[in-house]
Amino acid sequence: MDDRLYFKQLLSGRDFATSDMIARQMVNFAYLIGDNETKEAVIVDPAYDVAGLVSILEADGMQVVGVLGTHYHADHIGGNMMGYDIDGIAGLLEHTDVPVHVQTPELEFVTKTTGLGPGQLVGHASGDTLGVGQIEIELIHTPGHTPGSQCFLVENRLVAGDTLFLDGCGRTDLPGGDPEALYHSLTDRLSKVPDDAVLFPGHLYSPEPSRSMGETRDLNVVFKPKSVEQWLMMFGQ
């Protein structure tokens, strides 16, 4: 299926939202995932410039059929952040009526952040799969950074949002954060992801934009603790 997979990693402030200073400082990644034959695609974490992201899709002959949100923070799905209004999924749905897929525990938080109603959001459980044409995306619930954080596994690629970076992991001192839950997400829930899978994070916090999971497990300090007690001593808030 790899030749059918349409997959793009786009950096805010460089590949889209180029004139937005907040986007340039936050260095968020958005992702486009789809089927090259059916020309259907979803956008992962559209923020700052949803029209620009849709334009990139359309320039490739693709059509947006859905949105995947890794978690509720405004720099990933839009909303108000530190007094700034960030373009996101609410603006996208004004122009394109597509489903927004999030984990069920994240529904109330996404509603508060974006103003979207329950009828505009689709809640999922861990292990659900989403078909985009003939491409299957597995949704993995990885709580810790937020209650409903999720990662997406597609064709041996892990799109991890703020659950896991190449170096470090998401903060747990924000509303809904839970350091113990994040430990179990990293060591248990993501243990199914093979070492040869490629990690694609939610921000460009390292010189490289991606890295194999095997290298990440070897090099990232968040995998050094061997028990939840050690983890909490190092990363608990």
LUMDO-726138 format. One record per atom (N, C-alpha, C): x negated, y negated, z; residue number from 0; atom name. Coordinates in pm, whole numbers, plus 32768, in hexadecimal, padded with zeros to 4 digits. Each point is the difference from the previous one (the first is absolute). Layout:
LUMDO-726138
   c1   c2   c3 pos site
    X    Y    Z NUM   CA
...
END
This chain:
LUMDO-726138
   c1   c2   c3 pos site
 7FAE 8079 8000   0    N
 8052 7F87 8000   0   CA
 7FAB 7F82 8000   0    C
 7F7C 800F 8018   1    N
 7FAD 7F8A 8014   1   CA
 8004 7FA2 7F87   1    C
 800D 8038 7F86   2    N
 8004 7FA9 7F8B   2   CA
 8083 7FB5 7FF6   2    C
 8067 802E 8047   3    N
 8080 7FB8 8002   3   CA
 8002 7F93 806B   3    C
 7FA7 800A 8060   4    N
 8003 7FA4 8071   4   CA
 7FD4 7F74 7FD7   4    C
 8055 7FA1 801C   5    N
 7FDF 7F72 7FF2   5   CA
 7FE1 7FCD 808C   5    C
 7F88 7FCD 8016   6    N
 7FD6 7FD9 8087   6   CA
 7FA5 7F87 7FF7   6    C
 8028 7F93 8042   7    N
 7FAE 7F88 8002   7   CA
 7FF6 7FCB 808F   7    C
 7F86 7FDD 8026   8    N
 7FE4 7FBD 807E   8   CA
 7FE6 7F6C 7FDF   8    C
 804F 7FA6 803B   9    N
 7FF7 7F73 7FE0   9   CA
 7FE5 7FAF 807E   9    C
 7FA0 7FA5 7FF9  10    N
 7FD6 7FB1 8074  10   CA
 8040 7F76 7FFC  10    C
 8044 7FDC 806E  11    N
 803D 7F7C 8008  11   CA
 7F95 7F94 7FFF  11    C
 801D 7F94 7FBA  12    N
 7FA1 7F93 7FF4  12   CA
 7F9E 8011 7F8F  12    C
 7FF6 8078 7FC8  13    N
 7FA6 8019 7F90  13   CA
 804D 8033 7F86  13    C
 8050 806A 8014  14    N
 804A 803C 7F91  14   CA
 808D 7FC7 7FF3  14    C
 8034 7FC8 806A  15    N
 8082 7FBD 8000  15   CA
 7FFE 7F99 8070  15    C
 805F 7FA5 7FFF  16    N
 8004 7F95 8065  16   CA
 7F7A 7FB8 8008  16    C
 7FC6 7FE2 7F8D  17    N
 7F77 7FCB 7FFD  17   CA
 7FF5 7F73 803A  17    C
 806F 7FB4 8002  18    N
 7FFB 7F78 8035  18   CA
 8030 7FF7 8090  18    C
 8020 8071 803D  19    N
 8035 8004 8088  19   CA
 7F8C 8013 8062  19    C
 7FE3 7F9A 8050  20    N
 7F8F 8007 805B  20   CA
 8014 8069 806D  20    C
 807D 8012 802E  21    N
 801A 8067 8065  21   CA
 7FE4 808A 7FC5  21    C
 802D 8016 7F86  22    N
 7FE7 8080 7FBE  22   CA
 7F6B 801A 7FF1  22    C
 7FB5 7F98 7FE0  23    N
 7F70 8010 7FEE  23   CA
 7FBB 8021 8084  23    C
 8032 7FC7 806D  24    N
 7FC2 8019 8082  24   CA
 8028 8088 8039  24    C
 807B 802B 7FE5  25    N
 8031 807D 803B  25   CA
 7FD1 807B 7FB4  25    C
 7FD4 7FF0 7F84  26    N
 7FCD 806C 7FAB  26   CA
 8053 8080 800A  26    C
 8083 7FF1 7FED  27    N
 8058 8074 7FFB  27   CA
 7FF3 8048 7F7A  27    C
 8011 8083 8004  28    N
 8010 804C 7F86  28   CA
 8095 801C 7FE9  28    C
 802B 7FF5 7F84  29    N
 8080 8037 7FD3  29   CA
 7FE0 8070 7F9E  29    C
 805D 805D 7FF1  30    N
 7FE8 8072 7FA8  30   CA
 8076 8013 7FA2  30    C
 7FE2 8027 7F86  31    N
 8064 8025 7F9D  31   CA
 7FEF 8094 7FE3  31    C
 806B 804C 8011  32    N
 7FFA 8091 7FED  32   CA
 8074 8029 7FA6  32    C
 7FE2 804C 7F97  33    N
 806C 8027 7FA8  33   CA
 7FDB 8071 7FA2  33    C
 8057 8012 7F9E  34    N
 7FF5 806C 7F9E  34   CA
 7FE6 7FC0 7F78  34    C
 7F8E 801E 7FC6  35    N
 7FDB 7FC4 7F7F  35   CA
 805D 8028 7F8E  35    C
 8046 8071 800E  36    N
 8057 802C 7F93  36   CA
 808C 7FC5 800C  36    C
 8039 8002 8079  37    N
 8087 7FC9 8010  37   CA
 7FFF 7F68 8011  37    C
 7F8A 7FC9 801E  38    N
 7FED 7F6F 8010  38   CA
 8046 7FC9 807C  38    C
 8019 8056 8062  39    N
 803A 7FD4 807E  39   CA
 7F90 7FEF 8067  39    C
 8010 7F9B 8058  40    N
 7F99 7FE8 8065  40   CA
 803D 7FC2 807C  40    C
 7FBB 8014 8070  41    N
 8024 7FBE 807D  41   CA
 7F8D 7FA5 8028  41    C
 8022 7F9C 8051  42    N
 7F9C 7FA4 8036  42   CA
 7FF1 801C 8095  42    C
 7F86 8015 802C  43    N
 7FE3 8012 808E  43   CA
 7FD4 7F7A 803B  43    C
 8048 7FD4 8065  44    N
 7FE0 7F86 804B  44   CA
 7FF8 7F82 7FA8  44    C
 806E 7FDD 7FBD  45    N
 8000 7F84 7FB1  45   CA
 800C 7F85 805A  45    C
 7F9C 7FAA 7FFC  46    N
 8003 7F84 804E  46   CA
 7FB2 7F95 7FB7  46    C
 801D 7F83 8025  47    N
 7FBF 7F87 7FCD  47   CA
 8030 7FD6 7F76  47    C
 800B 805D 7FA2  48    N
 8020 7FDD 7F75  48   CA
 8042 8077 7FBC  48    C
 807F 8019 8022  49    N
 8041 8077 7FC8  49   CA
 8015 7FF1 7F69  49    C
 8018 7F87 7FD1  50    N
 8010 7FED 7F6F  50   CA
 7F7F 8023 7FB7  50    C
 7F8F 7FDD 803B  51    N
 7F80 8023 7FC4  51   CA
 7FEA 8095 7FFA  51    C
 8027 8047 806A  52    N
 7FF2 8091 8000  52   CA
 805B 8041 7F98  52    C
 807A 7FCF 7FF7  53    N
 805C 8036 7F9B  53   CA
 7FCB 7FE3 7F73  53    C
 7FC3 7F8C 7FEE  54    N
 7FC8 7FDD 7F7C  54   CA
 7F8F 805F 7FD9  54    C
 7FAE 8027 8064  55    N
 7F95 8060 7FE3  55   CA
 803B 8085 7FD3  55    C
 8069 802D 8046  56    N
 8044 807B 7FD8  56   CA
 8036 7FF6 7F72  56    C
 8047 7F94 7FE7  57    N
 8041 7FF2 7F7D  57   CA
 7F9B 7FF3 7F90  57    C
 7F8E 7FC3 801C  58    N
 7F96 7FF6 7F9A  58   CA
 7FCB 8089 7FDB  58    C
 800B 805F 805C  59    N
 7FD7 808B 7FE5  59   CA
 8073 8053 7FC8  59    C
 8070 7FC0 7FE5  60    N
 8073 8048 7FCA  60   CA
 804C 804F 8067  60    C
 7FEE 7FDF 8080  61    N
 8041 8048 806D  61   CA
 8078 7FB1 8035  61    C
 805D 8048 8041  62    N
 8075 7FC3 803C  62   CA
 8004 8022 8094  62    C
 8016 7F9D 8055  63    N
 8007 8019 808F  63   CA
 8084 8042 8023  63    C
 7FFA 8071 8049  64    N
 8078 8049 8027  64   CA
 800C 800C 8098  64    C
 7FA2 7FC8 8049  65    N
 8008 8009 8091  65   CA
 7F8A 7FBD 8043  65    C
 800C 7FF3 8084  66    N
 7F98 7FC6 8053  66   CA
 7FE3 805F 8073  66    C
 7F80 800E 8021  67    N
 7FD6 804B 8076  67   CA
 7FBC 7F9F 8060  67    C
 802F 7FFD 807C  68    N
 7FC3 7FAA 8064  68   CA
 7FB4 8053 8066  68    C
 7F7F 7FE1 8013  69    N
 7FB4 804B 8063  69   CA
 802B 7FDD 808D  69    C
 8023 7F80 8018  70    N
 802F 7FD6 8085  70   CA
 8039 7F73 7FF5  70    C
 8034 7FCC 806E  71    N
 8054 7F8A 7FFB  71   CA
 7FB7 7F7A 8000  71    C
 7F7E 7FFC 8012  72    N
 7FBB 7F80 800B  72   CA
 800B 7FAE 7F80  72    C
 800E 7F7E 8012  73    N
 8022 7FA7 7F91  73   CA
 7F95 7FFC 7F94  73    C
 7F82 8018 8023  74    N
 7F98 7FFE 7F99  74   CA
 8008 807A 7FA4  74    C
 8059 805D 8020  75    N
 8013 8077 7FAB  75   CA
 8085 8000 7FB7  75    C
 8069 7FC7 803D  76    N
 8083 8005 7FBF  76   CA
 8044 7F78 7FFA  76    C
 7FBD 7F97 802B  77    N
 8039 7F7B 7FFE  77   CA
 8048 7FDD 8081  77    C
 801C 7F80 8010  78    N
 803F 7FCD 807A  78   CA
 7FAD 7F8F 8039  78    C
 8020 7FDC 807B  79    N
 7FB9 7F91 8040  79   CA
 7F8A 8034 8050  79    C
 7F8C 7FC4 7FEB  80    N
 7F88 8026 804A  80   CA
 7FB4 7F83 8027  80    C
 7FF3 7FE7 8082  81    N
 7FB6 7F8E 8034  81   CA
 8030 7F7C 7FC4  81    C
 8084 7FF7 7FEE  82    N
 803A 7F85 7FCB  82   CA
 8001 7FF7 7F69  82    C
 7FCC 8064 7FBC  83    N
 7FFF 8001 7F6D  83   CA
 8069 8062 7FCD  83    C
 804B 7FD6 7F9B  84    N
 805F 8059 7FBF  84   CA
 7FBA 8047 7F8D  84    C
 7FFC 8084 800A  85    N
 7FBA 8051 7F9D  85   CA
 8066 8046 7FA6  85    C
 7FEE 7FF0 7F7F  86    N
 8054 8043 7F9D  86   CA
 7FF3 8097 8010  86    C
 806F 8047 7FEC  87    N
 7FFB 8091 8011  87   CA
 8079 8045 7FC7  87    C
 8028 806E 8042  88    N
 8067 8055 7FC7  88   CA
 8088 7FBB 7FF7  88    C
 801D 7FA2 805B  89    N
 8081 7FBA 7FF8  89   CA
 8008 7FB1 7F7E  89    C
 7F92 7FBE 7FDB  90    N
 7FFD 7FB7 7F82  90   CA
 8008 805B 7F89  90    C
 7FC0 8074 8009  91    N
 8005 8060 7F92  91   CA
 808E 8031 7FE8  91    C
 8049 801C 806E  92    N
 8087 8036 7FF0  92   CA
 8063 7F99 7FCC  92    C
 7FDE 7F81 800A  93    N
 8056 7F99 7FC5  93   CA
 8004 800C 7F68  93    C
 7F97 803A 7FC8  94    N
 7FF6 800A 7F6E  94   CA
 800E 808F 7FCD  94    C
 7FDE 8061 8054  95    N
 8003 808D 7FD6  95   CA
 803B 8053 806F  95    C
 806F 8042 7FE7  96    N
 8044 804F 8066  96   CA
 7FC5 808C 8003  96    C
 7F9D 8013 8056  97    N
 7FBD 8082 800C  97   CA
 7FFE 8027 8094  97    C
 7FF9 8081 801E  98    N
 7FFB 802B 808C  98   CA
 7F77 7FE2 803F  98    C
 8004 7FE5 8082  99    N
 7F87 7FE8 804E  99   CA
 7FF2 8073 8063  99    C
 7F94 804A 7FF6 100    N
 7FEE 807B 804D 100   CA
 7FA2 7FE9 8077 100    C
 8035 8017 8078 101    N
 7FB2 7FF1 807B 101   CA
 8020 8075 805C 101    C
 7FAE 8013 8066 102    N
 8020 8065 8064 102   CA
 8074 7FCE 8057 102    C
 8057 805A 802A 103    N
 8076 7FDA 804C 103   CA
 7FDF 7FAF 807E 103    C
 7F97 8021 804E 104    N
 7FE1 7FAD 8075 104   CA
 7FD7 7F71 7FDF 104    C
 7FE5 7FE4 7F81 105    N
 7FD5 7F7A 7FD7 105   CA
 8074 7FAA 7FCE 105    C
 8077 803B 7FF0 106    N
 806F 7FB9 7FC3 106   CA
 8022 7F7D 8047 106    C
 800D 8005 8084 107    N
 8027 7F86 8049 107   CA
 7F96 7F94 7FF7 107    C
 7F82 8029 7FFD 108    N
 7F94 7F9F 7FF8 108   CA
 7FFA 7FC0 7F75 108    C
 8014 804F 7F97 109    N
 8002 7FCB 7F79 109   CA
 8073 7F9F 7FEF 109    C
 8073 8021 803B 110    N
 8074 7FA7 7FF9 110   CA
 7FE2 7F7B 8042 110    C
 7FC1 8003 8076 111    N
 7FDE 7F83 8045 111   CA
 7F9A 7FAF 7FB3 111    C
 7FA1 8041 7FC1 112    N
 7F95 7FB9 7FB9 112   CA
 8032 7FC4 7F7E 112    C
 8054 8049 7FB7 113    N
 8026 7FD7 7F78 113   CA
 808D 7FCB 7FF4 113    C
 8057 8020 8060 114    N
 808C 7FDA 7FF6 114   CA
 8053 805E 7FAC 114    C
 7FC5 806B 7FCD 115    N
 804B 8060 7FB0 115   CA
 805E 8051 8057 115    C
 8073 8023 7FCB 116    N
 8060 804F 8049 116   CA
 7FE9 8094 7FF0 116    C
 8043 8051 8055 117    N
 7FEE 8092 7FFA 117   CA
 8020 803B 7F77 117    C
 805F 7FC5 7FB9 118    N
 8024 8035 7F7D 118   CA
 7F95 7FEF 7F96 118    C
 7F9D 7FAB 801D 119    N
 7F95 7FE8 7F9F 119   CA
 7F82 8052 801D 119    C
 8003 8048 8071 120    N
 7F8B 804D 802A 120   CA
 8021 8094 8006 120    C
 7F9F 8054 7FDF 121    N
 8011 8090 8008 121   CA
 7FA1 8034 806B 121    C
 8038 803E 8068 122    N
 7FAF 8036 806B 122   CA
 7FD6 808F 7FE2 122    C
 7F84 8021 8024 123    N
 7FC9 8084 7FE5 123   CA
 7FC6 8040 807E 123    C
 7FEC 8082 7FF8 124    N
 7FB8 804B 8067 124   CA
 7F7C 802F 7FC6 124    C
 7FA0 801D 8058 125    N
 7F7E 802E 7FD3 125   CA
 800D 8081 7FB0 125    C
 7FB8 8006 7F91 126    N
 8007 8075 7FA9 126   CA
 8060 7FF1 7F8C 126    C
 8054 7F98 8004 127    N
 8056 7FE7 7F8C 127   CA
 7FAA 7FE5 7F85 127    C
 8034 8023 7F8C 128    N
 7FBB 7FE2 7F84 128   CA
 8058 7FA7 7FAA 128    C
 7FBF 7FA9 7FB7 129    N
 8044 7FA5 7FA5 129   CA
 7FCF 801C 7F73 129    C
 805D 801D 7FA7 130    N
 7FDC 8019 7F75 130   CA
 8005 7F80 7FAE 130    C
 7F94 7FE3 7FBB 131    N
 7FFA 7F8F 7FA3 131   CA
 7FE1 803D 7F78 131    C
 8065 8010 7FAD 132    N
 7FF0 8054 7F8B 132   CA
 7FDE 808C 802F 132    C
 7F93 8039 7FCE 133    N
 7FD3 8084 802B 133   CA
 7F92 7FF9 806B 133    C
 7FE2 7F88 802F 134    N
 7F9B 7FED 8068 134   CA
 8042 8008 8089 134    C
 7FC9 8054 8057 135    N
 8037 800E 8087 135   CA
 7FA5 7FBA 8065 135    C
 803E 7FAF 8054 136    N
 7FBA 7FB7 806A 136   CA
 8032 8034 8085 136    C
 7FA5 8031 8053 137    N
 8027 802F 8085 137   CA
 7FF3 7F8E 8064 137    C
 8066 7FF1 8052 138    N
 8004 7F98 8066 138   CA
 7FD9 803E 8086 138    C
 7F96 7FCD 803D 139    N
 7FCE 8036 807F 139   CA
 8012 7F96 806D 139    C
 8050 801F 8062 140    N
 8016 7FA4 8070 140   CA
 7F84 7FFE 8058 140    C
 7FC5 7F89 8011 141    N
 7F85 7FF3 804F 141   CA
 800F 7F8F 8065 141    C
 8051 8013 8068 142    N
 8015 7F94 8062 142   CA
 7F81 7FDD 804B 142    C
 7FFE 7F88 8035 143    N
 7F8E 7FD2 804F 143   CA
 7FE8 7F6D 7FE9 143    C
 7FE4 7FDA 7F84 144    N
 7FF5 7F72 7FDF 144   CA
 8088 7FBF 8010 144    C
 8067 8042 7FCE 145    N
 808D 7FDD 801A 145   CA
 804B 8084 8011 145    C
 807C 7FFB 8035 146    N
 804A 807C 8017 146   CA
 801B 8051 7F82 146    C
 8013 7FBB 7F90 147    N
 8024 8047 7F86 147   CA
 7F98 7FF6 7F93 147    C
 7F84 7FE7 8023 148    N
 7F97 7FFD 7F9A 148   CA
 8000 8083 7FB2 148    C
 7FE5 7FF5 7F7E 149    N
 7FFB 8078 7FAE 149   CA
 7F8F 7FF6 7F9A 149    C
 7FCC 8076 7FD9 150    N
 7F9C 800D 7F97 150   CA
 803F 804D 7F8D 150    C
 7FC5 7FF4 7F8A 151    N
 8035 8041 7F89 151   CA
 7F94 8055 7FC0 151    C
 801F 807E 7FEC 152    N
 7FA3 805E 7FC3 152   CA
 8032 8022 7F74 152    C
 7FAD 7FE0 7F9C 153    N
 8026 8019 7F76 153   CA
 7F84 8029 7FB2 153    C
 8004 8075 7FC3 154    N
 7F93 8031 7FAA 154   CA
 7F77 7FF0 8045 154    C
 7FF7 802D 807C 155    N
 7F83 7FFE 804D 155   CA
 7FCD 7F72 801B 155    C
 805B 7FA3 8004 156    N
 7FE3 7F76 8029 156   CA
 8056 7FE1 8079 156    C
 7FC5 7FC4 8067 157    N
 8049 7FD9 8078 157   CA
 8005 7F68 8007 157    C
 8077 7FC8 7FEF 158    N
 8015 7F71 8012 158   CA
 802B 7FED 8091 158    C
 7FA9 7FC0 804F 159    N
 800B 8009 8092 159   CA
 8032 7F82 8045 159    C
 801A 7F94 7FB7 160    N
 802D 7F87 8043 160   CA
 7F9D 7FD6 806B 160    C
 8033 7FDD 8077 161    N
 7FAA 7FD9 806F 161   CA
 7FEB 8071 8064 161    C
 802A 8079 7FDE 162    N
 7FE6 8071 8059 162   CA
 7F6B 801E 8006 162    C
 7FBF 8000 7F8E 163    N
 7F72 8026 7FFA 163   CA
 7FB9 7FAC 7F96 163    C
 7F91 7FC5 8029 164    N
 7FA8 7FB9 7FA3 164   CA
 7F83 8055 7FE9 164    C
 7FAF 7FD8 7FA1 165    N
 7F83 8046 7FEB 165   CA
 7FAA 7FF9 807E 165    C
 8006 7F8C 8042 166    N
 7FBA 7FEA 807F 166   CA
 8064 7FC8 8062 166    C
 8022 804E 8067 167    N
 8063 7FD4 8062 167   CA
 808C 802E 7FDD 167    C
 805F 7FCA 804B 168    N
 808E 8022 7FEC 168   CA
 8054 7F88 8028 168    C
 8083 800D 7FF4 169    N
 8058 7F92 801F 169   CA
 8004 7FDF 8094 169    C
 801C 7F82 801D 170    N
 800D 7FD3 808A 170   CA
 8078 8041 8044 170    C
 7FF7 800C 8084 171    N
 8072 8037 804C 171   CA
 802F 7F9F 806B 171    C
 7FD1 7F83 7FFC 172    N
 8027 7F9E 8066 172   CA
 806D 7FA2 7FCF 172    C
 803B 801D 7F8D 173    N
 806F 7FB2 7FCC 173   CA
 8084 8046 8024 173    C
 8072 7FBA 7FF9 174    N
 8080 803E 8026 174   CA
 8016 8086 7FB9 174    C
 801E 8066 8050 175    N
 8017 8086 7FCB 175   CA
 7F84 8055 7FF6 175    C
 7F8A 7FC6 801E 176    N
 7F86 804D 7FF9 176   CA
 7FF4 8065 8071 176    C
 7FBF 8070 7FE3 177    N
 7FF3 806C 8062 177   CA
 7F7C 8049 7FE5 177    C
 7F98 7FE5 8051 178    N
 7F7D 803C 7FE3 178   CA
 8000 8098 8005 178    C
 8049 803C 805E 179    N
 8002 8091 8008 179   CA
 8043 803D 7F85 179    C
 806C 7FC1 7FD3 180    N
 8043 8030 7F86 180   CA
 7FA4 7FF6 7F88 180    C
 7FB0 7F96 7FF8 181    N
 7FA5 7FF2 7F8F 181   CA
 7F95 806C 8002 181    C
 7FCE 8022 8075 182    N
 7F9F 806C 800A 182   CA
 8039 8081 7FC4 182    C
 807B 8021 8024 183    N
 803D 807B 7FCD 183   CA
 801E 7FF6 7F6A 183    C
 8020 7F88 7FD1 184    N
 8016 7FEE 7F71 184   CA
 7F80 801D 7FB1 184    C
 7F90 7FCB 8033 185    N
 7F81 8011 7FBA 185   CA
 7FCD 808F 8006 185    C
 800E 803F 8074 186    N
 7FC2 8083 8014 186   CA
 805D 8074 7FE1 186    C
 8082 7FED 800E 187    N
 8060 806B 7FE8 187   CA
 804C 7FED 7F7D 187    C
 8047 7F91 7FF4 188    N
 8058 7FED 7F8D 188   CA
 7FB2 7FF3 7F7D 188    C
 7F8A 7FC5 8007 189    N
 7FAF 7FF3 7F86 189   CA
 7F9D 8072 7FEE 189    C
 8002 8061 805A 190    N
 7FA3 8071 7FF4 190   CA
 801D 8053 7F83 190    C
 807B 7FF8 7FCC 191    N
 8024 804B 7F88 191   CA
 7FC0 7FC6 7F82 191    C
 7FCF 7F85 8007 192    N
 7FC4 7FBF 7F8C 192   CA
 7F72 8036 7FEF 192    C
 7FE0 803D 7F8F 193    N
 7F7C 8040 7FF1 193   CA
 7F8F 7F9B 7FF8 193    C
 7F88 8030 801B 194    N
 7F8A 7FA9 7FFF 194   CA
 7FE4 7FC5 7F77 194    C
 8028 8046 7F95 195    N
 7FE3 7FCB 7F7B 195   CA
 806A 7F9E 7FCE 195    C
 8069 7FEA 804F 196    N
 8060 7F99 7FDE 196   CA
 7FBF 7F77 800F 196    C
 8032 7F9E 7FB5 197    N
 7FC7 7F79 8004 197   CA
 805B 7FA6 8052 197    C
 7FC5 7FB9 8060 198    N
 8048 7FA4 8056 198   CA
 8007 7F76 7FBF 198    C
 807A 7FCC 7FF6 199    N
 8019 7F79 7FCE 199   CA
 8044 7FB1 806F 199    C
 7FBA 7FA1 803F 200    N
 8036 7FBB 8076 200   CA
 8059 7F89 7FDE 200    C
 8036 7FC2 8069 201    N
 8058 7F8D 7FEE 201   CA
 7FBA 7F7B 7FF6 201    C
 7F7E 7FFC 8023 202    N
 7FB2 7F84 7FF8 202   CA
 7F73 8020 7FCF 202    C
 7FC0 7F9F 7FC4 203    N
 7F74 800E 7FD9 203   CA
 7FA9 7FD1 8076 203    C
 7FEC 8059 8060 204    N
 7FB1 7FE1 8076 204   CA
 7F73 803C 7FF8 204    C
 7FDE 803D 7F92 205    N
 7F7D 803E 7FEB 205   CA
 7FCE 7FD8 7F76 205    C
 7F7F 8010 7FE6 206    N
 7FCD 7FDD 7F7B 206   CA
 8043 804F 7F90 206    C
 8021 807F 801B 207    N
 803F 8053 7F9A 207   CA
 8098 7FFA 8011 207    C
 804A 800D 7F92 208    N
 8092 7FFF 8008 208   CA
 803D 8087 8022 208    C
 7FB1 806C 7FF6 209    N
 8033 8086 801C 209   CA
 7F8C 805A 8025 209    C
 8022 8073 8039 210    N
 7F99 805E 802B 210   CA
 8044 8088 8017 210    C
 7FB6 806B 7FF1 211    N
 803A 8084 8019 211   CA
 8024 800D 8094 211    C
 8062 8053 801C 212    N
 8026 8018 808B 212   CA
 7F8F 8045 804C 212    C
 7FB4 8056 7FBC 213    N
 7F91 8042 8042 213   CA
 7F99 7F9C 8030 213    C
 7FDA 7FA2 7FA8 214    N
 7FA1 7F99 8028 214   CA
 8039 7FA9 806E 214    C
 8081 7FE0 7FF7 215    N
 803F 7FAE 8065 215   CA
 7FFE 8046 8088 215    C
 801D 8080 8001 216    N
 7FFE 804B 807E 216   CA
 7F71 8006 8039 216    C
 7F9D 8003 7FAA 217    N
 7F76 8005 802F 217   CA
 7FCF 7F79 8033 217    C
 802A 7F93 7FBE 218    N
 7FC5 7F7D 8019 218   CA
 8054 7FA4 8057 218    C
 8081 8012 8000 219    N
 8059 7FA4 8047 219   CA
 8001 8021 8096 219    C
 7FE3 7F9C 8053 220    N
 7FF4 8015 8090 220   CA
 8082 8030 803F 220    C
 8072 7FE8 7FC0 221    N
 807F 8029 803D 221   CA
 800C 8097 8008 221    C
 7FAC 8049 7FB5 222    N
 8005 8092 8005 222   CA
 7F98 803A 8060 222    C
 7FB6 7FAD 8046 223    N
 7F99 8031 805C 223   CA
 8039 8039 8082 223    C
 8067 7FC3 803D 224    N
 8036 803B 807B 224   CA
 8036 808C 7FE7 224    C
 7FEA 8059 8060 225    N
 802A 808B 7FF2 225   CA
 807B 8022 8053 225    C
 8039 7F9D 8042 226    N
 807A 8015 804E 226   CA
 804B 7F7D 8007 226    C
 807F 8008 8022 227    N
 804F 7F86 800C 227   CA
 7FCA 7FA9 8071 227    C
 7FC9 803F 8068 228    N
 7FC8 7FB2 8070 228   CA
 7F88 7FAE 7FD1 228    C
 7FA8 803E 7FB1 229    N
 7F8E 7FB6 7FCA 229   CA
 802F 7F90 7FA2 229    C
 8064 8021 7FB0 230    N
 8035 7F9C 7FA3 230   CA
 8034 7F86 804D 230    C
 804E 8018 8068 231    N
 803C 7F91 804A 231   CA
 7F95 7FAD 8047 231    C
 7F95 803F 802B 232    N
 7F93 7FB5 803D 232   CA
 7FBE 7FA1 7F9B 232    C
 7FFA 802A 7F82 233    N
 7FBF 7FB0 7F99 233   CA
 8060 7F9D 7FBE 233    C
 807D 802C 7FE7 234    N
 805B 7FB1 7FAD 234   CA
 8084 7FDC 8042 234    C
 801A 8030 8079 235    N
 807D 7FE0 8042 235   CA
 8004 7F6D 8028 235    C
 8076 7FC6 7FFB 236    N
 800F 7F73 8024 236   CA
 8036 7FF3 808E 236    C
END
